[in-house]
Amino acid sequence: MKLARDLKHRWRYFWTKRAGWRALSRLAGHLAAIGSHPYHGRSPLSSASPRGFVAPSASIAHDDLRLGRHVLISDRCFLLRVRDGGPITLDDEVQLFGETTLQTGAGGSIHIGRDTHIQPRCNFSAHVGSIVVGARVEIAPCCAFYSYNHGVEPGIDIMRQPLWSRGGIRIGDGAWLGHGVIVLDGVEIGEGAVIAAGAVVNRSIPANAIAGGAPAKVIRFRGDPRS
């Protein structure tokens, strides 16, 4: 058993060192993934080498992608830059799981802090304003983040309205966002805050608050003895 584990680790280390999102590196990614399971089963691949692991099925169309050590970009993730968008920065040990999209447009950038985990089918859209997520943040599946607003003047199609921002989005260290949370432009979520599933956050939430609803309101604070 120990020999088999050692061989498996050596195999992963050898191929993950050579894997990446460019065409010639995708074959190495396929070989590194042999024997691993989808979803959380990809995490050991990012641990096998400081280069981390980018799944062969991930789509990278961003020329200012800044990756730390042991980063995971899992199956069918999509990282895109449009209209002179700013950088996407993923600090050490960030994990992006399947079908998550990160997109930057003019005036927007995305920075994800160390050891933050983003579960499947989340969407980060940073135009005009930026999205900054702290360290050790847990983001459940199907969450969405929009750092901009459309104009709504009458007589002009929405797709032709100018974009504007109230300052982007900031999420503090150690926060937890439940399934399907939507975070809108101009919001700051404090350190250690908990946002209940399905909440729509259109105003800032203080540190260590537990908030929920649409629009989200503070229910109580962590450590509060009241139920």
Sine and cosine of phi, psi and omega as CSV:
sin_phi,cos_phi,sin_psi,cos_psi,sin_omega,cos_omega
0.00,0.00,-0.70,0.72,0.00,-1.00
-0.89,0.45,-0.66,0.75,0.02,-1.00
-0.88,0.47,-0.68,0.73,0.00,-1.00
-0.89,0.45,-0.66,0.75,0.03,-1.00
-0.90,0.43,-0.66,0.75,0.01,-1.00
-0.90,0.45,-0.67,0.74,0.01,-1.00
-0.91,0.42,-0.64,0.77,0.01,-1.00
-0.89,0.45,-0.67,0.74,0.01,-1.00
-0.90,0.43,-0.68,0.73,0.00,-1.00
-0.89,0.46,-0.67,0.74,0.03,-1.00
-0.86,0.51,-0.77,0.64,-0.02,-1.00
-0.88,0.47,-0.69,0.73,-0.03,-1.00
-0.89,0.45,-0.68,0.73,-0.03,-1.00
-0.87,0.50,-0.74,0.67,-0.12,-0.99
-0.99,0.12,-0.56,0.83,0.02,-1.00
-0.92,0.39,-0.49,0.87,0.08,-1.00
-0.88,0.47,-0.41,0.91,-0.07,-1.00
-0.96,-0.30,-0.08,1.00,-0.05,-1.00
-0.99,0.11,0.32,-0.95,0.04,-1.00
0.07,-1.00,-0.20,-0.98,-0.06,-1.00
-0.99,-0.13,-0.13,0.99,0.01,-1.00
-0.99,0.17,0.36,-0.93,-0.20,-0.98
-0.82,0.57,-0.71,0.70,-0.08,-1.00
-0.96,0.29,-0.24,0.97,-0.03,-1.00
-1.00,-0.08,-0.18,0.98,-0.10,-0.99
-0.94,0.35,-0.57,0.82,0.05,-1.00
-0.88,0.48,-0.67,0.74,0.04,-1.00
-0.87,0.50,-0.62,0.79,0.05,-1.00
-0.88,0.47,-0.67,0.74,0.06,-1.00
-0.87,0.50,-0.69,0.72,-0.02,-1.00
-0.92,0.38,-0.63,0.78,0.02,-1.00
-0.89,0.45,-0.55,0.84,-0.09,-1.00
-0.99,0.14,-0.12,0.99,0.00,-1.00
-0.85,0.53,0.79,-0.61,0.04,-1.00
1.00,0.05,-0.08,1.00,0.04,-1.00
-0.99,-0.13,0.47,-0.88,0.01,-1.00
-1.00,-0.03,0.38,-0.93,0.06,-1.00
-0.91,0.41,0.06,-1.00,0.07,-1.00
0.87,0.50,-0.82,-0.57,-0.06,-1.00
-0.91,0.42,-0.29,0.96,0.06,-1.00
-0.91,0.42,-0.25,0.97,0.04,-1.00
-0.99,0.13,-0.30,0.96,-0.08,-1.00
-0.82,0.57,-0.68,0.73,0.00,-1.00
-0.87,0.49,-0.41,0.91,0.01,-1.00
-0.92,0.40,-0.60,0.80,0.01,-1.00
-0.96,0.29,-0.39,0.92,0.02,-1.00
-0.99,0.15,-0.30,0.95,-0.13,-0.99
-0.95,0.31,-0.41,0.91,-0.04,-1.00
-0.54,-0.84,0.56,-0.83,0.07,-1.00
-0.84,0.54,-0.40,0.92,0.04,-1.00
-0.93,0.37,-0.23,0.97,-0.05,-1.00
0.95,0.32,-0.34,-0.94,-0.03,-1.00
-0.58,-0.81,0.79,-0.61,0.12,-0.99
-0.92,-0.39,0.89,-0.46,-0.05,-1.00
-0.88,0.48,0.61,-0.79,0.01,-1.00
-0.85,0.53,-0.46,0.89,-0.01,-1.00
-1.00,0.10,-0.09,1.00,0.07,-1.00
-0.94,0.34,0.57,-0.82,0.03,-1.00
-0.94,-0.35,0.87,-0.49,-0.01,-1.00
-0.90,-0.43,0.93,-0.36,0.05,-1.00
-0.81,-0.58,0.80,0.60,-0.08,-1.00
-0.62,-0.79,0.85,-0.52,-0.09,-1.00
-0.99,-0.12,0.20,0.98,0.12,-0.99
-0.70,-0.71,0.86,0.51,0.00,-1.00
-0.99,-0.16,0.83,-0.55,-0.10,-1.00
-0.89,-0.46,0.93,-0.35,-0.11,-0.99
-0.94,-0.33,0.73,-0.69,0.16,-0.99
-0.98,0.17,-0.32,-0.95,-0.02,-1.00
-1.00,0.04,0.58,-0.81,0.10,-0.99
0.86,0.51,0.59,0.81,0.04,-1.00
-0.99,0.15,0.63,-0.78,0.10,-1.00
-0.93,-0.38,0.84,-0.55,0.20,-0.98
-0.89,-0.46,0.97,-0.25,-0.25,-0.97
-1.00,0.01,-0.23,-0.97,-0.19,-0.98
-0.86,0.52,0.77,-0.64,0.13,-0.99
0.87,0.49,0.41,0.91,0.19,-0.98
-0.95,0.31,0.44,-0.90,-0.08,-1.00
-0.72,-0.69,0.89,-0.46,0.02,-1.00
-0.88,-0.47,0.87,-0.50,-0.22,-0.98
-0.73,-0.69,0.62,-0.79,0.12,-0.99
-0.85,-0.52,0.79,-0.62,0.02,-1.00
-0.74,-0.68,0.48,-0.88,0.12,-0.99
0.73,0.68,0.82,0.57,0.07,-1.00
0.87,0.49,0.59,0.80,0.04,-1.00
-0.88,0.47,0.38,-0.92,0.02,-1.00
-0.99,0.17,-0.10,-1.00,-0.09,-1.00
-0.96,0.28,0.36,-0.93,0.27,-0.96
-0.94,-0.34,0.85,-0.53,-0.01,-1.00
-0.88,-0.47,0.83,-0.55,0.07,-1.00
-0.89,-0.45,0.93,-0.37,-0.03,-1.00
-0.95,0.30,0.06,-1.00,-0.06,-1.00
-0.77,0.63,0.68,-0.73,0.17,-0.98
0.92,0.39,0.26,0.97,0.14,-0.99
-0.91,0.41,0.61,-0.79,0.03,-1.00
-0.79,-0.61,0.87,-0.49,0.11,-0.99
-0.96,-0.28,0.87,-0.50,-0.01,-1.00
-0.99,-0.12,0.07,-1.00,-0.30,-0.95
-0.77,0.64,0.67,-0.74,0.15,-0.99
0.91,0.41,0.39,0.92,0.12,-0.99
-1.00,0.10,0.64,-0.77,-0.03,-1.00
-0.88,-0.47,0.75,-0.66,0.14,-0.99
-0.84,-0.54,0.82,-0.57,-0.06,-1.00
-0.71,-0.70,0.72,-0.69,0.10,-1.00
-0.87,-0.50,0.66,-0.75,0.12,-0.99
-0.84,-0.55,-0.05,-1.00,-0.10,-1.00
-0.80,0.59,0.79,-0.62,0.01,-1.00
1.00,0.09,-0.08,1.00,-0.05,-1.00
-0.90,-0.43,0.51,-0.86,0.10,-1.00
-0.55,-0.83,0.26,-0.97,0.02,-1.00
-0.77,-0.64,0.76,-0.65,0.06,-1.00
-0.75,-0.66,0.87,-0.49,0.00,-1.00
-0.94,-0.34,0.83,-0.56,-0.10,-1.00
-0.98,0.22,0.20,-0.98,-0.13,-0.99
-0.83,0.55,0.68,-0.73,0.13,-0.99
0.88,0.47,0.43,0.91,0.11,-0.99
-1.00,0.07,0.65,-0.76,-0.04,-1.00
-0.90,-0.43,0.81,-0.59,-0.01,-1.00
-0.88,-0.47,0.92,-0.40,-0.12,-0.99
-0.98,0.19,0.08,-1.00,-0.20,-0.98
-0.88,0.48,0.46,-0.89,0.19,-0.98
0.90,0.43,0.51,0.86,0.13,-0.99
-1.00,0.05,0.38,-0.93,-0.03,-1.00
-0.71,-0.70,0.82,-0.57,0.06,-1.00
-0.88,-0.47,0.89,-0.45,-0.03,-1.00
-0.83,-0.56,0.96,-0.28,-0.10,-1.00
-0.92,-0.38,0.98,-0.18,0.10,-0.99
-0.80,-0.61,0.65,-0.76,0.00,-1.00
0.93,0.37,-0.85,0.53,0.10,-0.99
-0.98,-0.22,0.25,-0.97,-0.05,-1.00
-0.95,-0.31,0.29,-0.96,0.05,-1.00
-0.88,-0.47,0.85,-0.53,0.01,-1.00
-0.84,-0.55,0.87,-0.49,0.01,-1.00
-0.92,-0.39,0.74,-0.67,-0.05,-1.00
-0.96,0.28,-0.23,-0.97,-0.02,-1.00
-1.00,0.05,0.50,-0.87,0.11,-0.99
0.84,0.54,0.60,0.80,0.06,-1.00
-1.00,-0.02,0.67,-0.74,0.07,-1.00
-0.95,-0.30,0.86,-0.51,-0.01,-1.00
-0.87,-0.50,0.90,-0.44,-0.07,-1.00
-0.96,0.28,0.15,-0.99,-0.03,-1.00
-0.87,0.50,0.45,-0.89,0.19,-0.98
0.92,0.40,0.42,0.91,0.12,-0.99
-0.99,0.12,0.42,-0.91,-0.03,-1.00
-0.67,-0.74,0.60,-0.80,-0.09,-1.00
-0.71,-0.70,0.82,-0.57,-0.03,-1.00
-0.76,-0.65,0.90,-0.44,-0.10,-1.00
-1.00,-0.10,0.40,0.92,-0.06,-1.00
-0.48,-0.88,0.17,-0.99,0.07,-1.00
-0.73,-0.68,0.48,-0.88,0.15,-0.99
-1.00,0.01,0.59,-0.81,0.24,-0.97
-0.92,0.40,0.40,-0.92,-0.05,-1.00
-0.74,-0.67,0.48,0.88,0.01,-1.00
-0.88,0.48,0.63,-0.78,0.00,-1.00
-0.93,0.36,0.46,-0.89,0.06,-1.00
0.99,0.11,0.02,1.00,0.02,-1.00
-0.80,-0.60,0.78,-0.63,0.05,-1.00
-0.83,0.55,0.61,-0.79,-0.02,-1.00
-0.83,0.55,-0.62,0.79,-0.04,-1.00
-0.91,0.41,-0.29,0.96,0.01,-1.00
-0.97,-0.23,0.04,1.00,0.02,-1.00
-0.96,0.27,0.56,-0.83,0.06,-1.00
-0.94,0.35,0.45,-0.89,0.08,-1.00
-1.00,-0.07,0.52,-0.85,0.08,-1.00
-0.55,-0.84,0.28,-0.96,-0.08,-1.00
-0.67,-0.74,0.54,-0.84,0.10,-1.00
-0.99,-0.12,0.20,0.98,0.07,-1.00
0.83,-0.56,0.10,1.00,0.07,-1.00
0.99,0.15,-0.34,-0.94,-0.11,-0.99
-0.76,-0.65,0.68,-0.74,0.11,-0.99
-0.73,-0.68,0.72,-0.69,0.02,-1.00
-0.82,-0.57,0.82,-0.57,-0.10,-1.00
-0.97,0.24,0.25,-0.97,0.00,-1.00
-0.83,0.56,0.60,-0.80,0.16,-0.99
0.95,0.31,0.20,0.98,0.05,-1.00
-0.96,0.27,0.31,-0.95,0.02,-1.00
-0.70,-0.71,0.84,-0.55,0.03,-1.00
-0.92,-0.39,0.82,-0.57,-0.03,-1.00
-0.97,0.23,0.01,-1.00,-0.09,-1.00
-0.84,0.54,0.76,-0.65,0.16,-0.99
0.96,0.27,0.30,0.95,0.04,-1.00
-0.93,0.36,0.66,-0.76,0.09,-1.00
-0.91,-0.41,0.81,-0.59,0.01,-1.00
-0.90,-0.43,0.83,-0.56,-0.08,-1.00
-0.98,-0.20,0.20,-0.98,-0.06,-1.00
-0.85,0.53,0.57,-0.82,0.06,-1.00
1.00,0.09,0.15,0.99,-0.10,-0.99
-0.98,-0.20,0.66,-0.75,0.22,-0.98
-0.85,-0.52,0.82,-0.57,0.06,-1.00
-0.97,-0.24,0.86,-0.52,-0.13,-0.99
-0.95,0.32,0.22,-0.97,0.01,-1.00
-0.84,0.54,0.69,-0.72,0.10,-1.00
0.95,0.32,0.12,0.99,0.02,-1.00
-0.94,0.33,0.47,-0.88,0.05,-1.00
-0.85,-0.52,0.81,-0.59,-0.01,-1.00
-0.92,-0.40,0.84,-0.54,-0.09,-1.00
-0.93,0.37,0.42,-0.91,0.00,-1.00
-0.82,0.58,0.66,-0.75,0.08,-1.00
0.98,0.18,0.04,1.00,-0.04,-1.00
-0.95,0.33,0.50,-0.87,0.15,-0.99
-0.92,-0.40,0.93,-0.35,-0.12,-0.99
-0.99,-0.14,0.96,-0.26,0.00,-1.00
-0.90,-0.44,0.12,0.99,0.10,-1.00
-0.56,-0.83,0.36,-0.93,-0.11,-0.99
-0.92,0.40,0.52,-0.86,-0.02,-1.00
-0.87,-0.50,0.78,-0.63,-0.06,-1.00
-0.95,0.30,0.24,-0.97,0.01,-1.00
-0.85,0.52,0.63,-0.77,0.09,-1.00
0.90,0.44,0.20,0.98,0.08,-1.00
-0.98,0.18,0.47,-0.88,0.19,-0.98
-0.94,-0.35,0.87,-0.49,-0.11,-0.99
-0.78,-0.62,0.45,-0.89,0.04,-1.00
-0.32,-0.95,0.19,-0.98,0.05,-1.00
0.97,-0.25,0.08,-1.00,0.01,-1.00
-0.70,-0.71,0.99,-0.17,0.06,1.00
-0.97,0.24,0.39,-0.92,-0.07,-1.00
-0.93,0.37,0.68,-0.73,0.08,-1.00
-0.75,-0.66,0.48,-0.88,0.02,-1.00
-0.93,0.36,0.79,-0.61,0.03,-1.00
-1.00,-0.05,-0.72,0.70,0.06,-1.00
-0.21,-0.98,-0.10,-0.99,0.02,-1.00
-0.89,-0.45,0.52,-0.85,0.06,-1.00
-0.85,0.53,0.71,-0.70,-0.04,-1.00
1.00,-0.01,-0.17,0.99,0.05,-1.00
-0.94,0.35,0.83,-0.56,-0.06,-1.00
-0.94,0.35,-0.26,0.97,0.02,-1.00
-0.95,0.30,0.58,-0.82,0.01,-1.00
-0.98,0.19,0.00,0.00,0.00,0.00
